[in-house]
Amino acid sequence: MVLAALLLVVLLTCVPYLVSIALAEGPATADASPIFGVTIPAGYKQWELIAPAEEAAPLDELRAVVGNQVAIDAYQAGKLPFPDGTILVKRAWKRKQSPEFASATIPGAATTVQVMVKDSRRYASTGGWGFAHFQDGKPSADETFMKTCFPCHNQVKARDLVFTLYAP
Ligand code: HEC
């Protein structure tokens, strides 16, 4: 009886510990992008603006590229390649006509959030960048789609695969 109770105590203390190890070091979770295992960075809605952009039909979106502090520091110093730890996020919204002012366009519903994370060793085969694509907070692109990110971004290899320039 005592032994059984002791075993139970040992089990109860071990299980949460083992679960936390599995979660921290386990394979990509449901919240991470296929291939790259990139998740939505915490607090990106508070990050600094690098530049806005517009996308014509059929997507017809308003966009804003923002970056973490490592990204902003690199932009300000004109540093290339971007250092490891750089994270760039592209936010996007449907275009909406302002209800108050006909000529004004404002953000409608949020559409996608795209992320690029610099880790030159982990993502060596894709120019040092890991990619992710989210919709409603969940990764929403399959492997085939995720394989399109690198070849297109690689067109601007001279700018370390980053299209967006700092808005003047
Ligand atoms: C056909 C070309 C193309 C493909 C494919 C593409 N992108 Fe981009 N991406 C761009 C362009 C052009 C920009 C510049 C901003 C804009 O036009 O919205 C951009 C901007 C970005 C940015 C902001 C940093 C930067 O480089 O300007 C991120 C983050 C991003 N894309 C992520 C992705 C992810 C993730 C995928 C794959 C799911 C992807 N992109 C696929 C062309 C592409």
Residues whose N, C-alpha, C, O or C-beta is under 5 A from the ligand:
A	BS01	HEC	A53 R63 V65 L88 V89 K90 Q114 V115 M116 F131 A132 H133 F145 M146 T148 C149 C152 L161 V162 F163 T164
